[in-house]
Amino acid sequence: MLKTVIPRVIIRLSSKQLASVPARKAFSQSAIHSAKDPKMPSGPPKHEMAYFPEMTSALPSKSGEFRRVLWTGLYSQVVLMTVPVDGEIGDEVHTVDQALTFTSGIGKATIAGKDQDVKAGDLMVVPAGTQHQFVNTGPTPLILYTIYSPAEHNPQSLHQTKEEGDEEEENGKDEAPEWSRKPKAENEKNGLVNTSGKY
């Protein structure tokens, strides 16, 4: 079983159940407006554990969504991605750092014009302001989880396809929340971070 703990919510899905979630190939404007997971919190995280067991060994070899935000914190965000066969993430540049861990499949990473083959078990880091592209070159989906620092997406983002995600980004509907872009001193002043660990 893949057991994912999201603050105050435990979701238990077997690899078979997660793999059976259908991917939408087309979407409408109404789907764009509903590309959010309302079960995911939209505000700053609670001061409690977010536990994702066996992320590098138990994820299924296929998944139903192109992008699913798993957790968003004050200074980072964890996102699960599935790149379909012959698919790609898209040639892009972020203003945040990104670390990608590949859990299934094979692909090609291009970072700042340099190519590198990637496979399950590999970690790739993309510094903020660096061009990058990831292409699935294998016969099965390329699955990875990525950590953005700070957050890059809306905490409730759930995109069935790359096209759906691109549309939301272009229309300003997949923006990181303001609270995830505050400086440390401001978070401490507002009581969101307390070095005593007591709230």
FILUMLO-712777 format. One record per residue (C-alpha): residue number from 1; z negated, x negated, y. Coordinates in steps of 0.02 Angstrom, whole numbers, plus 50000, padded with zeros to 5 digits. Example, Ala and Ser with C-alpha at 12.3 -4.5 7.8 and 13.67 -1.06 7.14 Angstrom:
// residues 2
- seq / z / x / y
- 1 / 49610 / 49385 / 49775
- 2 / 49643 / 49316 / 49947
This chain:
// residues 199
- seq / z / x / y
- 1 / 50000 / 50000 / 50000
- 2 / 50036 / 49944 / 50178
- 3 / 49883 / 49990 / 50279
- 4 / 49903 / 49983 / 50467
- 5 / 49752 / 50008 / 50578
- 6 / 49786 / 50064 / 50753
- 7 / 49637 / 50088 / 50867
- 8 / 49542 / 50239 / 50801
- 9 / 49684 / 50284 / 50680
- 10 / 49720 / 50223 / 50503
- 11 / 49894 / 50250 / 50435
- 12 / 49923 / 50217 / 50251
- 13 / 50102 / 50206 / 50193
- 14 / 50164 / 50132 / 50033
- 15 / 50314 / 50018 / 50046
- 16 / 50416 / 50156 / 49964
- 17 / 50359 / 50286 / 50092
- 18 / 50395 / 50172 / 50240
- 19 / 50566 / 50129 / 50169
- 20 / 50610 / 50313 / 50150
- 21 / 50595 / 50352 / 50336
- 22 / 50775 / 50392 / 50385
- 23 / 50859 / 50298 / 50526
- 24 / 50955 / 50406 / 50648
- 25 / 51130 / 50341 / 50676
- 26 / 51162 / 50447 / 50830
- 27 / 51049 / 50520 / 50961
- 28 / 51057 / 50644 / 51100
- 29 / 50979 / 50650 / 51273
- 30 / 50837 / 50753 / 51199
- 31 / 50804 / 50614 / 51074
- 32 / 50794 / 50490 / 51217
- 33 / 50654 / 50591 / 51295
- 34 / 50559 / 50597 / 51130
- 35 / 50575 / 50413 / 51080
- 36 / 50387 / 50394 / 51095
- 37 / 50251 / 50403 / 50965
- 38 / 50119 / 50518 / 51041
- 39 / 49991 / 50459 / 50912
- 40 / 49992 / 50287 / 50993
- 41 / 49873 / 50261 / 51139
- 42 / 49954 / 50244 / 51309
- 43 / 49805 / 50169 / 51401
- 44 / 49716 / 50002 / 51389
- 45 / 49653 / 49963 / 51213
- 46 / 49478 / 50000 / 51154
- 47 / 49367 / 49850 / 51120
- 48 / 49387 / 49861 / 50932
- 49 / 49485 / 49782 / 50791
- 50 / 49669 / 49818 / 50763
- 51 / 49702 / 49765 / 50583
- 52 / 49874 / 49744 / 50504
- 53 / 49852 / 49675 / 50327
- 54 / 49987 / 49581 / 50232
- 55 / 50113 / 49584 / 50375
- 56 / 50206 / 49435 / 50305
- 57 / 50205 / 49484 / 50123
- 58 / 50195 / 49674 / 50101
- 59 / 50319 / 49745 / 50226
- 60 / 50460 / 49835 / 50137
- 61 / 50634 / 49759 / 50134
- 62 / 50695 / 49907 / 50236
- 63 / 50617 / 50014 / 50370
- 64 / 50669 / 50168 / 50465
- 65 / 50654 / 50112 / 50645
- 66 / 50740 / 49980 / 50749
- 67 / 50583 / 49957 / 50855
- 68 / 50404 / 50022 / 50839
- 69 / 50262 / 49964 / 50951
- 70 / 50109 / 49936 / 50841
- 71 / 49982 / 49883 / 50973
- 72 / 49975 / 49845 / 51159
- 73 / 49837 / 49744 / 51240
- 74 / 49797 / 49683 / 51414
- 75 / 49889 / 49518 / 51382
- 76 / 50001 / 49544 / 51229
- 77 / 50095 / 49671 / 51123
- 78 / 50139 / 49680 / 50937
- 79 / 50306 / 49761 / 50892
- 80 / 50388 / 49789 / 50721
- 81 / 50578 / 49777 / 50719
- 82 / 50712 / 49811 / 50589
- 83 / 50886 / 49742 / 50619
- 84 / 51010 / 49832 / 50506
- 85 / 51143 / 49743 / 50403
- 86 / 51276 / 49674 / 50523
- 87 / 51160 / 49721 / 50668
- 88 / 51083 / 49620 / 50809
- 89 / 50939 / 49627 / 50931
- 90 / 51055 / 49596 / 51078
- 91 / 51086 / 49445 / 51188
- 92 / 50945 / 49454 / 51315
- 93 / 50819 / 49365 / 51426
- 94 / 50640 / 49425 / 51448
- 95 / 50516 / 49383 / 51585
- 96 / 50379 / 49367 / 51452
- 97 / 50347 / 49247 / 51308
- 98 / 50396 / 49307 / 51134
- 99 / 50347 / 49245 / 50960
- 100 / 50444 / 49320 / 50813
- 101 / 50389 / 49311 / 50631
- 102 / 50522 / 49357 / 50504
- 103 / 50459 / 49452 / 50351
- 104 / 50618 / 49502 / 50259
- 105 / 50804 / 49462 / 50259
- 106 / 50905 / 49320 / 50335
- 107 / 50985 / 49298 / 50504
- 108 / 51044 / 49184 / 50641
- 109 / 50943 / 49149 / 50798
- 110 / 51028 / 49086 / 50955
- 111 / 50907 / 49023 / 51086
- 112 / 50970 / 48940 / 51245
- 113 / 51138 / 48912 / 51158
- 114 / 51066 / 48829 / 51002
- 115 / 51089 / 48914 / 50832
- 116 / 50958 / 48916 / 50695
- 117 / 50961 / 49007 / 50528
- 118 / 50803 / 49112 / 50500
- 119 / 50727 / 49193 / 50345
- 120 / 50568 / 49277 / 50285
- 121 / 50418 / 49167 / 50327
- 122 / 50495 / 49087 / 50482
- 123 / 50418 / 49092 / 50656
- 124 / 50525 / 49076 / 50812
- 125 / 50456 / 49062 / 50990
- 126 / 50559 / 49111 / 51142
- 127 / 50484 / 49058 / 51309
- 128 / 50497 / 49178 / 51456
- 129 / 50663 / 49163 / 51548
- 130 / 50758 / 49098 / 51395
- 131 / 50919 / 49175 / 51330
- 132 / 50903 / 49234 / 51150
- 133 / 50995 / 49333 / 51017
- 134 / 50953 / 49371 / 50835
- 135 / 51089 / 49430 / 50715
- 136 / 51066 / 49494 / 50537
- 137 / 51182 / 49389 / 50427
- 138 / 51117 / 49450 / 50259
- 139 / 51146 / 49596 / 50140
- 140 / 50978 / 49679 / 50179
- 141 / 50889 / 49727 / 50341
- 142 / 50811 / 49584 / 50442
- 143 / 50630 / 49636 / 50471
- 144 / 50512 / 49549 / 50590
- 145 / 50363 / 49575 / 50698
- 146 / 50357 / 49503 / 50870
- 147 / 50216 / 49468 / 50990
- 148 / 50258 / 49482 / 51175
- 149 / 50142 / 49405 / 51303
- 150 / 50118 / 49504 / 51411
- 151 / 50186 / 49671 / 51349
- 152 / 50373 / 49708 / 51361
- 153 / 50384 / 49890 / 51303
- 154 / 50299 / 50057 / 51330
- 155 / 50147 / 50065 / 51213
- 156 / 50216 / 50222 / 51130
- 157 / 50396 / 50162 / 51106
- 158 / 50478 / 50211 / 50943
- 159 / 50666 / 50181 / 50936
- 160 / 50765 / 50234 / 50784
- 161 / 50917 / 50130 / 50836
- 162 / 50960 / 49984 / 50951
- 163 / 51067 / 50104 / 51054
- 164 / 50918 / 50219 / 51080
- 165 / 50810 / 50072 / 51136
- 166 / 50946 / 50005 / 51252
- 167 / 50968 / 50178 / 51332
- 168 / 50781 / 50194 / 51364
- 169 / 50773 / 50019 / 51439
- 170 / 50925 / 50052 / 51551
- 171 / 50848 / 50216 / 51612
- 172 / 50678 / 50136 / 51648
- 173 / 50591 / 50237 / 51510
- 174 / 50534 / 50088 / 51406
- 175 / 50431 / 49991 / 51532
- 176 / 50270 / 49899 / 51498
- 177 / 50122 / 49989 / 51578
- 178 / 50054 / 49926 / 51743
- 179 / 49883 / 49896 / 51663
- 180 / 49961 / 49767 / 51546
- 181 / 50023 / 49661 / 51692
- 182 / 49860 / 49639 / 51788
- 183 / 49785 / 49466 / 51816
- 184 / 49631 / 49416 / 51718
- 185 / 49520 / 49415 / 51872
- 186 / 49568 / 49596 / 51913
- 187 / 49535 / 49653 / 51734
- 188 / 49364 / 49570 / 51739
- 189 / 49325 / 49648 / 51909
- 190 / 49376 / 49821 / 51844
- 191 / 49268 / 49803 / 51689
- 192 / 49413 / 49798 / 51566
- 193 / 49361 / 49622 / 51511
- 194 / 49180 / 49569 / 51500
- 195 / 49143 / 49395 / 51433
- 196 / 48978 / 49458 / 51362
- 197 / 49077 / 49571 / 51244
- 198 / 48968 / 49720 / 51292
- 199 / 49043 / 49878 / 51367
